[in-house]
Amino acid sequence: MIVRIDPSSPSSPAEQLVAQIAASIDSGELSPGGRLPTIRSLAADLGLAPGTVAKAYTELERAGW
């Protein structure tokens, strides 16, 4: 899974993560119910705070992804 955060986007990094992960699931790149990277590892890879990734994961779960 490749995720890129655009700092110039009007969407927050968490919103960008949600949109990109949901699109990856929708396209079949990721399986529904499949394992995502840990919060800490994805945050480190993207240079984000772990809370930002946790917020995105929570929103994905809440939305049923």
Buried (B, 14 or more C-beta within 10 A) or exposed (E): EEBEBEEEEEEEBBBBBBBBBBEBBEEEEBEEEEEBBEBEEBBEEBEBEBEBBBBBBEBBEEEEB
